[in-house]
Every structure is written in structure tokens, then in C-alpha cells.
Amino acid sequence: MSQSPSEQEAAEHAATIRSLNDAFRRNPTVGRVVITPGVDALQHGERTRLLLSVVGFDAFDAGNDPYNQHDFGAIDQDGLTYFWKIDYYDPDFDMGSADPANPDITRRVLTVMRADEY
């Protein structure tokens, strides 16, 4: 069964966002990264291992990625669960982005937190 034009447009929009999110997550130096106090409190090696797990994350499924945009993940490390989330802002980081698929008007922020800090 083929998709309607609006379904096709929505799928293409999600694919663009997904591609941009994957590129940012794999190279977070091109945006902003925020860590919460729980992540900051980790020893350097533990924090580095967690951040490398975020960069390499690929365990997306319908439960953690319902819109197929690769903007959220959960990682278990040393008996704790951590979340990471990508949010979209305008160029001044004042408001949400009008279109996360448009990199000219969107700034991405990756937040890494302990699940109990959510």
C-alpha cells in the first residue's frame, strides 16, 4: 500500500530530522551538550564511557523512538539507567525551533542525565 502525499512528506521530514540527529549525536561538538549533576558527579572514566555510549547508540525501537527521529535513548551502565535527549532551539537558543529539519534555523542541544533526574 502506498503512502498518501502527506504521509510521504511526514516520513521525509522525519528522515531529515533523524539524519541531522544522528550526525549531531555522533559528533556532539557541532552543537551543545548539557550534562546533569548526576552525570557530572561520575568519575571521569565513567562519564567518558557513558558519553561514548551516547555517541554510539543505535538501539532505537518503537518504544524509545516512536516518531523515528532518533532523539532519545536510554543506556544502562553500572546498575543505573541514563537518558539522553536531543532538543531543538532557534538560533539564539531562546525558543523552540520552528522546523527541526532545517539546520539553518535550528540549534540542537543534547542533554545526558540519570533517569532519576528526569
Contacts in CASP RR format, 6 or more apart in sequence:
PFRMAT RR
TARGET T0000
AUTHOR 0000-0000-0000
METHOD contacts of the structure
MODEL  1
MSQSPSEQEAAEHAATIRSLNDAFRRNPTVGRVVITPGVDALQHGERTRL
LLSVVGFDAFDAGNDPYNQHDFGAIDQDGLTYFWKIDYYDPDFDMGSADP
ANPDITRRVLTVMRADEY
3 11 0 8 1.000
13 101 0 8 1.000
14 67 0 8 1.000
14 68 0 8 1.000
14 69 0 8 1.000
15 68 0 8 1.000
16 101 0 8 1.000
17 69 0 8 1.000
17 71 0 8 1.000
17 100 0 8 1.000
17 101 0 8 1.000
18 68 0 8 1.000
18 69 0 8 1.000
18 70 0 8 1.000
20 100 0 8 1.000
20 101 0 8 1.000
20 103 0 8 1.000
20 106 0 8 1.000
20 108 0 8 1.000
21 69 0 8 1.000
21 70 0 8 1.000
21 71 0 8 1.000
21 86 0 8 1.000
21 108 0 8 1.000
22 70 0 8 1.000
23 30 0 8 1.000
24 30 0 8 1.000
24 31 0 8 1.000
24 86 0 8 1.000
24 108 0 8 1.000
24 110 0 8 1.000
25 54 0 8 1.000
25 55 0 8 1.000
25 56 0 8 1.000
25 57 0 8 1.000
25 70 0 8 1.000
25 84 0 8 1.000
25 86 0 8 1.000
25 110 0 8 1.000
26 55 0 8 1.000
26 56 0 8 1.000
27 55 0 8 1.000
28 54 0 8 1.000
28 55 0 8 1.000
28 110 0 8 1.000
31 107 0 8 1.000
31 108 0 8 1.000
31 109 0 8 1.000
31 110 0 8 1.000
32 93 0 8 1.000
32 107 0 8 1.000
32 108 0 8 1.000
32 109 0 8 1.000
32 110 0 8 1.000
33 51 0 8 1.000
33 109 0 8 1.000
33 110 0 8 1.000
33 111 0 8 1.000
33 112 0 8 1.000
34 109 0 8 1.000
34 110 0 8 1.000
34 111 0 8 1.000
34 112 0 8 1.000
35 47 0 8 1.000
35 111 0 8 1.000
35 112 0 8 1.000
35 113 0 8 1.000
36 111 0 8 1.000
36 112 0 8 1.000
36 113 0 8 1.000
36 114 0 8 1.000
36 117 0 8 1.000
37 117 0 8 1.000
38 113 0 8 1.000
38 114 0 8 1.000
38 117 0 8 1.000
39 47 0 8 1.000
39 50 0 8 1.000
39 82 0 8 1.000
39 112 0 8 1.000
39 113 0 8 1.000
39 114 0 8 1.000
40 47 0 8 1.000
42 50 0 8 1.000
46 77 0 8 1.000
46 78 0 8 1.000
49 77 0 8 1.000
50 75 0 8 1.000
50 77 0 8 1.000
50 82 0 8 1.000
50 112 0 8 1.000
51 112 0 8 1.000
53 75 0 8 1.000
53 77 0 8 1.000
54 75 0 8 1.000
54 84 0 8 1.000
54 110 0 8 1.000
54 112 0 8 1.000
57 73 0 8 1.000
57 75 0 8 1.000
57 84 0 8 1.000
59 73 0 8 1.000
60 68 0 8 1.000
60 70 0 8 1.000
60 73 0 8 1.000
64 72 0 8 1.000
64 73 0 8 1.000
64 74 0 8 1.000
65 71 0 8 1.000
65 72 0 8 1.000
65 73 0 8 1.000
69 100 0 8 1.000
70 86 0 8 1.000
71 85 0 8 1.000
71 86 0 8 1.000
71 87 0 8 1.000
72 83 0 8 1.000
72 84 0 8 1.000
72 85 0 8 1.000
72 86 0 8 1.000
73 83 0 8 1.000
73 84 0 8 1.000
73 85 0 8 1.000
74 81 0 8 1.000
74 82 0 8 1.000
74 83 0 8 1.000
74 115 0 8 1.000
75 81 0 8 1.000
75 82 0 8 1.000
75 83 0 8 1.000
75 84 0 8 1.000
76 82 0 8 1.000
80 114 0 8 1.000
80 115 0 8 1.000
81 114 0 8 1.000
81 115 0 8 1.000
82 112 0 8 1.000
82 113 0 8 1.000
82 114 0 8 1.000
82 115 0 8 1.000
83 112 0 8 1.000
83 113 0 8 1.000
83 114 0 8 1.000
83 115 0 8 1.000
83 118 0 8 1.000
84 110 0 8 1.000
84 111 0 8 1.000
84 112 0 8 1.000
84 113 0 8 1.000
85 110 0 8 1.000
85 111 0 8 1.000
85 113 0 8 1.000
86 108 0 8 1.000
86 109 0 8 1.000
86 110 0 8 1.000
86 111 0 8 1.000
87 96 0 8 1.000
87 108 0 8 1.000
87 109 0 8 1.000
87 111 0 8 1.000
88 96 0 8 1.000
88 97 0 8 1.000
88 100 0 8 1.000
88 106 0 8 1.000
88 107 0 8 1.000
88 108 0 8 1.000
88 109 0 8 1.000
89 95 0 8 1.000
89 96 0 8 1.000
89 97 0 8 1.000
89 106 0 8 1.000
89 107 0 8 1.000
89 108 0 8 1.000
89 109 0 8 1.000
90 96 0 8 1.000
90 97 0 8 1.000
90 98 0 8 1.000
90 105 0 8 1.000
90 106 0 8 1.000
90 107 0 8 1.000
91 105 0 8 1.000
91 106 0 8 1.000
91 107 0 8 1.000
93 107 0 8 1.000
93 109 0 8 1.000
97 105 0 8 1.000
97 106 0 8 1.000
97 107 0 8 1.000
98 105 0 8 1.000
99 105 0 8 1.000
99 106 0 8 1.000
100 106 0 8 1.000
END
